[in-house]
Amino acid sequence: MSKFVVNNYTNNKEILRVLDHYVGIPVTVSDENISLVDGKKIVPAGTIIGGKIAPRLENDGEIVVEKNTQGGATGSAGAGVDAEGVLLYDVDVTHGPAAGSMVIHGFIKLSKLPKAPVADAKAALKQITFTV
């Protein structure tokens, strides 16, 4: 039996400072540890992300999770995997992992991020410049 889902589309929040100078790659965004808000699980644009278990930049099929942590996630799956990019647009993971785009090079507006990047995340994102 198939599932019927109704999507309401709205304007996306723009996190890029310079719209024509960035590099993004396709990713699959995990639905784990995402809270339900108004019946939906949304990973917001501007979330600092990286591979769950292994670096996404080295493993095309690697699912991504939030990686805006100081000192890494010692002792957990993905320990030692640093921040690798910034989620370009909101991703709806209500019905499971979903496709998104990860910016790996470009200029990002700090004021548009859901959480400010910690020092370790900023250091890991060598090709991203955060601006006000």
C-alpha positions in Angstrom: 0.0 0.0 0.0 1.3 3.5 -0.8 1.5 6.5 1.4 0.0 9.9 0.5 1.8 12.9 1.9 0.7 16.5 1.5 3.6 19.1 1.5 3.1 22.8 2.0 6.0 24.7 0.5 7.1 28.1 1.7 10.1 30.3 1.0 13.4 29.0 2.2 15.6 30.8 4.6 18.7 32.1 2.8 21.9 31.3 4.7 24.4 32.3 2.0 26.0 35.7 2.0 27.2 35.4 -1.6 24.6 33.5 -3.7 26.8 32.7 -6.7 29.9 31.5 -4.9 29.4 28.3 -3.0 29.9 24.6 -3.4 27.3 22.2 -2.2 27.1 18.4 -2.3 24.1 16.1 -2.0 23.6 14.4 1.4 21.1 12.2 3.2 20.1 13.8 6.5 19.4 11.5 9.5 16.0 11.6 11.3 17.6 10.5 14.6 17.3 12.8 17.7 15.1 15.3 15.8 12.2 16.6 17.9 8.6 16.8 16.5 7.3 20.4 16.2 3.8 20.8 15.0 3.7 17.2 13.8 6.9 17.5 11.7 10.6 16.8 12.2 12.6 19.5 10.4 16.4 19.9 10.4 16.8 23.6 9.9 19.0 25.3 7.3 22.3 26.4 8.7 22.8 23.3 10.9 26.4 22.3 11.1 26.6 18.7 9.9 29.0 15.8 9.2 29.1 12.1 8.7 27.4 10.0 11.3 30.0 7.2 11.5 32.6 8.1 8.9 33.4 11.4 7.1 30.8 12.1 4.4 33.4 13.7 2.1 35.1 10.4 1.9 32.0 8.2 1.8 29.2 9.0 -0.7 26.6 6.9 1.1 27.3 8.2 4.6 24.3 9.7 6.4 24.8 13.1 8.0 23.9 14.3 11.5 24.5 17.5 13.5 28.2 18.0 14.3 28.2 21.4 16.1 30.1 20.0 19.1 33.1 21.1 21.1 35.7 18.3 21.5 33.8 15.7 19.5 31.4 13.0 20.6 33.8 10.9 22.6 32.7 7.3 22.9 29.8 7.4 20.6 29.2 6.4 17.0 31.0 8.9 14.8 33.5 9.9 17.4 36.3 11.7 15.7 34.2 12.7 12.7 34.3 16.5 12.5 32.0 19.1 11.1 32.1 18.9 7.3 29.6 21.5 6.1 26.4 23.5 6.6 22.9 22.4 5.6 21.8 24.7 2.8 18.0 24.4 3.2 15.5 23.0 5.8 15.1 19.2 5.4 11.9 17.5 6.4 12.8 14.1 8.0 9.3 13.4 9.4 9.1 10.1 7.4 12.7 9.1 7.7 16.1 10.2 6.4 15.8 12.7 3.5 17.9 14.3 0.8 19.5 17.6 1.4 22.5 19.7 0.3 25.6 20.4 2.4 27.6 23.6 1.7 31.4 22.7 1.9 32.7 26.0 0.5 31.2 29.5 0.6 30.2 32.5 2.7 27.5 31.9 5.4 25.5 34.5 7.4 26.0 33.8 11.1 22.7 35.5 11.9 20.8 32.9 9.9 22.1 29.8 11.7 19.9 28.1 14.3 23.0 27.8 16.6 26.3 29.6 16.4 29.1 27.3 15.4 31.4 26.3 18.2 35.2 26.8 17.9 35.9 23.2 16.9 33.3 23.3 14.2 34.6 26.7 12.8 38.1 25.2 12.8 37.0 22.1 10.9 35.1 24.1 8.2 38.3 25.6 6.6 36.6 26.5 3.3 33.6 28.2 4.9 33.7 31.9 5.9 31.1 32.9 8.5 30.0 36.6 8.2 27.6 38.9 10.1 
